[in-house]
Amino acid sequence: MVDPSIEFQRFIEDCEVCCNPIEFTVKIQEGEFVEIIPYSIEQ
């Protein structure tokens, strides 16, 4: 789901266990993952 050609991405996925949404921030440099930050958006 993550496109390595895009340097900064943000998306939301539902947790497979508890179904609460999780926001992911992904940073990529030169086609390599630099940082992946998950943030729980509890409802």
Summary of the structure (lengths in Angstrom):
residues: 43
radius of gyration: 11.5
end to end distance: 23.9
largest distance: 35.8
contacts: 89
relative contact order: 0.32
helix: 0%
strand: 58%
